[in-house]
Amino acid sequence: MMTHICYTTFMANVKIAYAKAHLPELLERVAQGERIVISRYNTPMAELVPAPKTEKVQRKFGTGKGKAMLIDPRALDPMTDDEAEAFLQGRY
């Protein structure tokens, strides 16, 4: 036994000049699920369809642990007064 499922969606047909003049409006309609065919001389040239919905992947905390290392072990140490003075003068 074969079952056919028919999805009916409204599909509008617009001319290129209309699409150029009303693109933001057409994109809003597409965002709501409508499909829009853009035609030139009654020949379909392009179809605006809603983008497929993607789910945002939930990142796990701590997955980068141990993957980064400091090359200079003194990199996070506070500056001495001499180093700070040299930095402010542009010598460091």
N, C-alpha and C positions, 0 to 999 in steps of 0.2 A: 504494500500500500504506500503510495507516494502522496505526501502532503505539500502543497504549495502555500507559502505565506506571501501575501501581497502587502507591501508597505506603500501607502499612498501619501505622497507629499506634494504640496503645491509647487509648481514650477512656473515661474514667470519668464516671459520672453521679451527682451528689450533690445532696442537698437543701440549701436555703438555711441551715437551722439548723445542719447539719453543717459547711457551708462557713464560717459565722461562728465556730464553735467551734474549727475546725481550719485556719484560713487559713494559718498559717506552714507547716504540713505540706503543704498543697495546693500552695503556692507552690514548695516544694522539689521536689515531684513534677513540676511544670510546668517548672522549671529543668532537669530531667533529660530533657525532651522529651515528656512526657505531656500530652495535651489533656484538660481537665476541663470538663464541662458542669454548670452549676448550674441546678437546676430548682425550680419552685414548683408544687405540685399536679400533678406529672408533666409540666409544660410547660416546655421549655427557656427560661430567661430570660437566661443569659449563658454565655460560654465563656471559660475561661482557656487561653491558648495561649502557647507560648514566644515571646519577643520575637525579631524577626529579628536575626541576627548581623551586626554592622557591623565593618568593619575600621578600625582607628585609622590616620588619615592621618599619614604620616611628614613632619614639617615640615623644610624645608630651611634650613640655617644661612645667615644673611646676607640673607634676603628683606626685612628691614625697614631695610636700610641706606639712609640718606639720607631716610627718611620722617619722622624726628623732628628737631626743632631747638629749641635753647634760645632763649627770648625775651630773657633777660638774659645777655649774654656773661660777666658776673662771677658768675653763679649758683654755679659750682663752685670759685671762688677761696676760699682760706682766709679766715676772719674775722680782722679786726684785733683787737687787745686791747680797743679802745673798743667795737667792735661786739659782741664776746663779752660784755663787761660789761653793755652795754645789753640784750642778749638775756636774760641771766640775771636781770636786774632787771625784765624784762617791758616794756621801753621800745622794743624793736626789732620 
